[in-house]
Amino acid sequence: MTAEVLEQLAIRPGGLYVDATAGMGGHSAEIARRLQTGELISNDRDRESLALTEANTSEWASHIRYTQYEFSRLAKALEPGEKADGLLADLGVSRYQLTEPSRGFSILADGPVDMRMDQTTGTTAGELVNFSDEKDLANLIYRLGEERRARRIARAIVRARPIRSTLHLAGVVAMAVPRTGRLHPATRTFMALRMAVNREQEELDSLLESGPGMLKPGGRMVVISFMSLEDRKVKERFRELERQGKGTILTKRPLQPSEAEINLNAASRSAKLRALEAA
């Protein structure tokens, strides 16, 4: 949704912008190439993704500051007294994370059950599936993955312990529940584990709380979500800010990708973009 992102951010050549989730640098490159005297803070909590961003945006490096912060510390990316003209957060997992087996995000490639965006700290998904209480595991999969078959899946995982790899985990879930629709049966389980390991809901709450305060009056905050759980949080927070007179919602309904984009990138199908202008 690059065109929609750029339209909603309303890039000014001399402005200051924050890409909170640089990923592989796609959005960062498009923002940076439109700057003249302005600057972009290109941020990601994943140091390997950030290295890819640096490589993929080197042409515009003179306009970019690269930083590594999770959402809850993102304000540290700004200098004291500095305010941004725009802030973008794309909540999707990057293509690199999904396709690099060693990261443990993929259902289709074998690797360690890791799923940490910062592999230097925190609990791995493997530790969760191998040591969590069955009831706690079921609750996690149901709450974060919105998976109705969570109890059956948790029971199967516990019986199959120790879970040795991502393909082992995906296979255990697929044996426990039948495929419905186009999604792999383990999709929601993997998503829930990833969200838990990276505390994604808590980090999103932090971003929605602090993000508007990082903007100048008239600055814009753009969030792309891929799950109803996340989209609800964004919608409710933007509505609350508008009621408080602290912002104006620019997207009365979320923007979604065109059929042409979906045909080129099937993963974009569930994307929803919401934008707010700070008061």
Backbone hydrogen bonds in HBPLUS format (Angstrom, degrees):
<---DONOR---> <-ACCEPTOR-->    atom                        ^
c    i                          cat <-CA-CA->   ^        H-A-AA   ^      H-
h    n   atom  resd res      DA  || num        DHA   H-A  angle D-A-AA Bond
n    s   type  num  typ     dist DA aas  dist angle  dist       angle   num
A0005-VAL N   A0001-MET O   2.94 MM   4  6.20 157.7  2.00 155.5 162.5     1
A0006-LEU N   A0002-THR O   2.98 MM   4  6.22 169.0  2.00 159.4 160.7     2
A0007-GLU N   A0003-ALA O   3.01 MM   4  6.17 155.6  2.07 144.5 151.7     3
A0008-GLN N   A0004-GLU O   2.98 MM   4  6.14 163.8  2.00 150.0 154.0     4
A0009-LEU N   A0005-VAL O   2.91 MM   4  6.09 154.2  1.98 152.6 160.1     5
A0010-ALA N   A0006-LEU O   3.03 MM   4  6.03 135.7  2.23 137.4 147.8     6
A0015-GLY N   A0012-ARG O   2.98 MM   3  5.17 170.8  1.99 121.9 122.6     7
A0036-GLN N   A0013-PRO O   2.81 MM  23  4.93 174.4  1.81 127.3 128.8     8
A0038-GLY N   A0013-PRO O   2.87 MM  25  5.64 136.9  2.06 154.3 141.6     9
A0039-GLU N   A0015-GLY O   2.92 MM  24  6.44 147.9  2.02 148.0 157.6    10
A0085-ASP N   A0016-LEU O   2.63 MM  69  5.31 162.3  1.65 152.9 159.3    11
A0017-TYR N   A0039-GLU O   2.97 MM  22  6.46 156.1  2.03 152.9 160.7    12
A0041-ILE N   A0017-TYR O   2.73 MM  24  6.14 162.6  1.76 158.1 163.8    13
A0018-VAL N   A0086-GLY O   2.89 MM  68  6.26 148.6  1.99 142.8 153.1    14
A0088-LEU N   A0018-VAL O   2.82 MM  70  6.20 162.5  1.85 167.8 174.0    15
A0019-ASP N   A0041-ILE O   2.85 MM  22  6.14 165.8  1.87 161.6 165.6    16
A0043-ASN N   A0019-ASP O   2.87 MM  24  5.89 168.2  1.88 164.6 166.4    17
A0020-ALA N   A0088-LEU O   2.80 MM  68  5.90 155.4  1.86 166.9 171.3    18
A0022-ALA N   A0043-ASN O   2.73 MM  21  5.49 168.0  1.75 153.5 156.7    19
A0025-GLY N   A0022-ALA O   2.80 MM   3  5.11 161.2  1.83 140.3 140.9    20
A0029-ALA N   A0025-GLY O   2.89 MM   4  5.87 158.0  1.94 146.6 151.3    21
A0030-GLU N   A0026-GLY O   3.31 MM   4  6.58 158.8  2.36 143.2 148.3    22
A0031-ILE N   A0027-HIS O   2.96 MM   4  6.22 153.2  2.03 154.5 161.8    23
A0032-ALA N   A0028-SER O   2.85 MM   4  5.96 172.7  1.86 155.9 158.5    24
A0033-ARG N   A0029-ALA O   2.99 MM   4  6.01 157.7  2.04 148.1 153.2    25
A0034-ARG N   A0031-ILE O   3.05 MM   3  5.53 152.8  2.13 111.7 120.1    26
A0035-LEU N   A0032-ALA O   3.07 MM   3  5.30 166.9  2.08 112.8 116.6    27
A0040-LEU N   A0063-HIS O   2.78 MM  23  6.12 158.6  1.82 163.2 170.3    28
A0065-ARG N   A0040-LEU O   2.81 MM  25  6.25 156.1  1.86 158.6 165.9    29
A0042-SER N   A0065-ARG O   2.80 MM  23  6.03 149.1  1.89 149.1 159.5    30
A0067-THR N   A0042-SER O   3.01 MM  25  6.26 158.9  2.06 141.5 145.6    31
A0044-ASP N   A0067-THR O   3.18 MM  23  6.77 146.2  2.30 149.6 157.9    32
A0050-LEU N   A0046-ASP O   2.96 MM   4  6.21 156.5  2.02 152.2 159.7    33
A0051-ALA N   A0047-ARG O   3.00 MM   4  6.20 145.8  2.12 138.6 146.7    34
A0052-LEU N   A0048-GLU O   3.19 MM   4  6.50 150.1  2.29 141.0 148.3    35
A0053-THR N   A0049-SER O   2.89 MM   4  6.24 152.4  1.97 148.6 157.0    36
A0054-GLU N   A0050-LEU O   2.92 MM   4  6.23 159.8  1.96 149.5 154.0    37
A0055-ALA N   A0051-ALA O   3.11 MM   4  6.36 157.6  2.16 143.5 149.1    38
A0056-ASN N   A0052-LEU O   2.86 MM   4  6.06 156.2  1.92 150.6 157.6    39
A0057-THR N   A0053-THR O   2.90 MM   4  5.95 122.9  2.23 148.1 161.2    40
A0060-TRP N   A0057-THR O   2.97 MM   3  5.72 152.3  2.05 122.5 129.3    41
A0061-ALA N   A0058-SER O   3.22 MM   3  4.82 170.5  2.23 104.8 105.1    42
A0063-HIS N   A0060-TRP O   2.87 MM   3  5.71 165.3  1.89 129.0 134.0    43
A0064-ILE N   A0061-ALA O   3.08 MM   3  4.97 166.9  2.09 107.0 110.8    44
A0073-ARG N   A0070-GLU O   3.02 MM   3  5.63 159.8  2.06 118.6 125.0    45
A0074-LEU N   A0071-PHE O   3.12 MM   3  4.91 169.0  2.13 105.9 109.1    46
A0076-LYS N   A0073-ARG O   3.01 MM   3  5.79 157.5  2.06 122.8 128.9    47
A0077-ALA N   A0074-LEU O   2.85 MM   3  5.58 164.6  1.87 124.3 129.6    48
A0078-LEU N   A0075-ALA O   3.15 MM   3  5.72 159.8  2.19 113.4 118.9    49
A0082-GLU N   A0079-GLU O   2.86 MM   3  5.20 161.1  1.90 139.7 140.5    50
A0084-ALA N   A0214-MET O   2.81 MM 130  6.09 172.8  1.81 154.6 155.9    51
A0216-LYS N   A0084-ALA O   2.82 MM 132  5.72 156.9  1.87 157.3 154.2    52
A0220-ARG N   A0085-ASP O   3.02 MM 135  6.36 154.2  2.09 132.0 132.2    53
A0087-LEU N   A0220-ARG O   2.81 MM 133  6.32 148.6  1.91 158.5 165.6    54
A0222-VAL N   A0087-LEU O   2.81 MM 135  6.19 166.6  1.83 167.6 172.3    55
A0089-ALA N   A0222-VAL O   2.91 MM 133  6.37 149.3  2.01 157.9 167.5    56
A0224-ILE N   A0089-ALA O   2.89 MM 135  6.32 162.2  1.93 154.1 158.3    57
A0091-LEU N   A0224-ILE O   2.85 MM 133  5.90 169.2  1.86 163.8 165.1    58
A0098-LEU N   A0094-SER O   3.12 MM   4  6.45 157.4  2.18 150.7 156.9    59
A0099-THR N   A0095-ARG O   2.96 MM   4  6.05 144.2  2.09 147.1 156.2    60
A0100-GLU N   A0096-TYR O   2.96 MM   4  5.83 135.2  2.16 152.7 159.6    61
A0103-ARG N   A0100-GLU O   2.99 MM   3  5.82 164.5  2.02 128.4 133.2    62
A0104-GLY N   A0101-PRO O   3.10 MM   3  5.62 150.3  2.19 114.2 122.0    63
A0115-MET N   A0103-ARG O   2.95 MM  12  5.82 160.6  1.99 151.9 157.9    64
A0166-THR N   A0111-GLY O   2.88 MM  55  5.50 153.4  1.95 152.6 159.9    65
A0114-ASP N   A0112-PRO O   2.90 MM   2  5.49 125.6  2.21 108.8  92.5    66
A0126-GLY N   A0113-VAL O   2.65 MM  13  4.70 129.7  1.90 157.6 145.6    67
A0125-ALA N   A0114-ASP O   2.86 MM  11  5.07 161.6  1.90 132.3 138.4    68
A0121-THR N   A0118-ASP O   3.39 MM   3  6.22 171.6  2.40 124.0 124.6    69
A0128-LEU N   A0124-THR O   3.28 MM   4  6.68 150.7  2.38 139.9 147.6    70
A0129-VAL N   A0125-ALA O   2.97 MM   4  6.30 166.5  1.99 157.3 158.8    71
A0130-ASN N   A0126-GLY O   3.01 MM   4  6.00 147.6  2.12 142.3 151.1    72
A0131-PHE N   A0127-GLU O   3.03 MM   4  5.76 139.9  2.20 140.4 147.3    73
A0132-SER N   A0128-LEU O   3.05 MM   4  5.31 145.4  2.17 140.5 143.2    74
A0137-LEU N   A0133-ASP O   2.86 MM   4  6.09 157.1  1.91 158.6 165.9    75
A0138-ALA N   A0134-GLU O   2.94 MM   4  6.15 157.8  1.99 148.2 154.0    76
A0139-ASN N   A0135-LYS O   2.94 MM   4  6.18 159.3  1.99 148.7 154.4    77
A0140-LEU N   A0136-ASP O   2.97 MM   4  6.15 154.8  2.04 144.7 151.4    78
A0141-ILE N   A0137-LEU O   3.04 MM   4  6.29 165.2  2.06 152.3 155.4    79
A0142-TYR N   A0138-ALA O   2.93 MM   4  6.10 155.3  1.99 148.7 155.9    80
A0143-ARG N   A0139-ASN O   2.84 MM   4  5.88 164.4  1.86 149.7 154.4    81
A0144-LEU N   A0140-LEU O   2.98 MM   4  5.89 169.0  1.99 151.4 154.8    82
A0145-GLY N   A0141-ILE O   3.03 MM   4  5.09 134.1  2.25 115.2 128.8    83
A0146-GLU N   A0142-TYR O   3.01 MM   4  4.74 122.5  2.35 114.1 122.8    84
A0150-ALA N   A0147-GLU O   3.32 MM   3  5.48 139.9  2.49 118.9 116.5    85
A0153-ILE N   A0149-ARG O   3.10 MM   4  6.34 160.1  2.14 155.7 162.0    86
A0154-ALA N   A0150-ALA O   2.85 MM   4  6.01 166.2  1.87 155.6 159.0    87
A0155-ARG N   A0151-ARG O   2.99 MM   4  6.13 158.2  2.04 146.7 152.6    88
A0156-ALA N   A0152-ARG O   3.08 MM   4  6.29 157.6  2.13 143.7 149.4    89
A0157-ILE N   A0153-ILE O   2.94 MM   4  6.22 157.3  2.00 152.6 159.0    90
A0158-VAL N   A0154-ALA O   3.01 MM   4  6.19 166.5  2.03 152.3 155.3    91
A0159-ARG N   A0155-ARG O   3.07 MM   4  6.27 159.3  2.11 148.2 153.7    92
A0160-ALA N   A0156-ALA O   3.06 MM   4  6.18 136.0  2.26 140.0 151.4    93
A0160-ALA N   A0157-ILE O   3.11 MM   3  5.11 128.9  2.38  95.2 109.0    94
A0161-ARG N   A0158-VAL O   3.38 MM   3  5.41 162.8  2.41 102.1 107.1    95
A0169-LEU N   A0165-SER O   2.98 MM   4  6.27 161.4  2.02 149.9 154.4    96
A0170-ALA N   A0166-THR O   2.85 MM   4  6.08 166.6  1.87 153.6 157.4    97
A0171-GLY N   A0167-LEU O   2.91 MM   4  5.93 153.8  1.98 140.6 147.9    98
A0172-VAL N   A0168-HIS O   2.97 MM   4  6.21 153.1  2.04 148.4 155.4    99
A0173-VAL N   A0169-LEU O   3.10 MM   4  6.37 164.0  2.13 155.0 158.2   100
A0174-ALA N   A0170-ALA O   2.96 MM   4  6.11 159.9  2.00 145.6 151.9   101
A0175-MET N   A0171-GLY O   2.97 MM   4  6.12 146.3  2.08 144.3 152.3   102
A0176-ALA N   A0172-VAL O   3.17 MM   4  6.34 136.8  2.36 136.9 148.2   103
A0176-ALA N   A0173-VAL O   3.02 MM   3  5.04 127.0  2.31  95.8 110.4   104
A0177-VAL N   A0173-VAL O   3.06 MM   4  6.31 149.1  2.16 156.8 163.4   105
A0187-THR N   A0184-HIS O   2.98 MM   3  5.41 170.8  1.99 124.8 127.4   106
A0190-PHE N   A0186-ALA O   2.93 MM   4  6.10 168.8  1.94 165.6 167.3   107
A0191-MET N   A0187-THR O   2.99 MM   4  6.18 158.2  2.04 147.2 154.0   108
A0192-ALA N   A0188-ARG O   2.92 MM   4  6.06 157.0  1.97 143.2 148.8   109
A0193-LEU N   A0189-THR O   3.02 MM   4  6.26 161.6  2.05 152.0 156.5   110
A0194-ARG N   A0190-PHE O   2.94 MM   4  6.11 162.9  1.97 151.4 156.3   111
A0195-MET N   A0191-MET O   2.97 MM   4  6.16 160.2  2.01 149.0 154.4   112
A0196-ALA N   A0192-ALA O   2.96 MM   4  6.16 153.1  2.04 145.2 152.6   113
A0197-VAL N   A0193-LEU O   2.91 MM   4  6.08 171.1  1.92 156.8 158.8   114
A0198-ASN N   A0194-ARG O   3.11 MM   4  6.20 158.4  2.16 147.4 152.7   115
A0200-GLU N   A0195-MET O   2.98 MM   5  4.98 158.2  2.03 142.0 147.5   116
A0199-ARG N   A0196-ALA O   3.21 MM   3  5.01 160.2  2.25 100.7 106.6   117
A0203-GLU N   A0199-ARG O   2.91 MM   4  6.14 158.8  1.96 154.8 161.9   118
A0204-LEU N   A0200-GLU O   2.87 MM   4  5.98 155.3  1.93 144.3 150.9   119
A0205-ASP N   A0201-GLN O   2.99 MM   4  6.20 157.6  2.04 145.3 151.4   120
A0206-SER N   A0202-GLU O   3.05 MM   4  6.36 152.1  2.13 142.9 150.1   121
A0207-LEU N   A0203-GLU O   2.99 MM   4  6.32 154.6  2.05 147.7 154.4   122
A0208-LEU N   A0204-LEU O   2.90 MM   4  6.15 164.4  1.93 158.2 161.6   123
A0209-GLU N   A0205-ASP O   3.01 MM   4  6.16 135.6  2.22 139.3 151.2   124
A0210-SER N   A0206-SER O   2.87 MM   4  6.05 167.3  1.89 155.7 158.5   125
A0211-GLY N   A0207-LEU O   2.68 MM   4  5.13 152.2  1.75 142.0 150.4   126
A0213-GLY N   A0210-SER O   3.09 MM   3  5.46 124.6  2.41 108.8 122.8   127
A0214-MET N   A0211-GLY O   2.90 MM   3  5.26 156.3  1.95 114.1 122.0   128
A0215-LEU N   A0212-PRO O   3.21 MM   3  5.52 165.0  2.24 110.5 114.6   129
A0219-GLY N   A0216-LYS O   2.78 MM   3  5.00 158.0  1.83 132.6 133.6   130
A0218-GLY N   A0278-ALA O   2.81 MM  60  5.11 160.3  1.85 132.3 138.8   131
A0278-ALA N   A0219-GLY O   2.77 MM  59  5.40 166.3  1.78 167.3 169.7   132
A0221-MET N   A0276-LEU O   2.83 MM  55  5.23 161.6  1.86 154.9 161.2   133
A0276-LEU N   A0221-MET O   2.91 MM  55  5.23 151.0  2.00 145.2 154.7   134
A0223-VAL N   A0274-ARG O   2.94 MM  51  5.50 167.3  1.95 163.5 167.8   135
A0274-ARG N   A0223-VAL O   2.99 MM  51  5.50 162.3  2.02 154.8 159.7   136
A0225-SER N   A0272-LYS O   2.93 MM  47  5.39 160.0  1.97 154.1 155.4   137
A0272-LYS N   A0225-SER O   2.89 MM  47  5.39 146.1  2.00 153.6 160.9   138
A0231-ASP N   A0227-MET O   2.92 MM   4  6.17 170.2  1.93 158.8 162.0   139
A0232-ARG N   A0228-SER O   2.92 MM   4  5.96 156.7  1.98 147.4 152.2   140
A0234-VAL N   A0230-GLU O   3.05 MM   4  6.42 162.4  2.08 157.8 161.9   141
A0235-LYS N   A0231-ASP O   2.89 MM   4  6.06 171.0  1.90 154.9 157.6   142
A0236-GLU N   A0232-ARG O   2.90 MM   4  5.99 169.5  1.91 153.3 156.3   143
A0237-ARG N   A0233-LYS O   2.97 MM   4  6.08 160.3  2.01 148.8 154.5   144
A0238-PHE N   A0234-VAL O   2.95 MM   4  6.08 166.3  1.97 155.6 159.4   145
A0239-ARG N   A0235-LYS O   3.00 MM   4  6.17 156.9  2.06 147.1 153.8   146
A0240-GLU N   A0236-GLU O   2.96 MM   4  6.15 153.1  2.04 142.8 150.2   147
A0241-LEU N   A0237-ARG O   2.96 MM   4  6.22 159.5  2.00 151.6 156.5   148
A0242-GLU N   A0238-PHE O   2.98 MM   4  6.20 153.3  2.05 145.6 153.0   149
A0243-ARG N   A0239-ARG O   2.91 MM   4  6.17 157.0  1.97 148.9 155.1   150
A0244-GLN N   A0240-GLU O   3.01 MM   4  6.24 146.0  2.13 144.1 153.5   151
A0246-LYS N   A0241-LEU O   2.82 MM   5  5.08 153.5  1.89 165.1 158.6   152
A0245-GLY N   A0242-GLU O   3.07 MM   3  5.06 158.0  2.12 102.7 109.2   153
A0279-ALA N   A0246-LYS O   2.99 MM  33  4.94 162.6  2.02 117.9 114.1   154
A0248-THR N   A0277-GLU O   2.78 MM  29  5.12 149.8  1.87 142.2 152.6   155
A0277-GLU N   A0248-THR O   2.82 MM  29  5.12 167.7  1.83 147.5 151.2   156
A0250-LEU N   A0275-ALA O   2.91 MM  25  5.36 165.1  1.93 136.2 140.2   157
A0255-LEU N   A0273-LEU O   2.91 MM  18  4.93 156.0  1.97 146.1 144.7   158
A0273-LEU N   A0255-LEU O   2.85 MM  18  4.93 161.0  1.88 144.6 150.4   159
A0262-ILE N   A0258-SER O   3.00 MM   4  6.32 162.1  2.03 153.0 158.1   160
A0263-ASN N   A0259-GLU O   2.90 MM   4  6.11 152.8  1.98 147.8 154.9   161
A0264-LEU N   A0260-ALA O   3.16 MM   4  6.44 142.4  2.31 139.1 148.6   162
A0264-LEU N   A0261-GLU O   3.07 MM   3  5.06 122.8  2.42  94.4 109.1   163
A0265-ASN N   A0261-GLU O   2.73 MM   4  5.90 147.0  1.84 150.7 161.5   164
A0268-SER N   A0265-ASN O   3.00 MM   3  5.75 162.1  2.03 122.0 127.5   165
A0269-ARG N   A0266-ALA O   3.12 MM   3  5.65 168.0  2.14 118.7 122.1   166
A0271-ALA N   A0268-SER O   2.96 MM   3  5.31 166.5  1.98 120.6 124.8   167
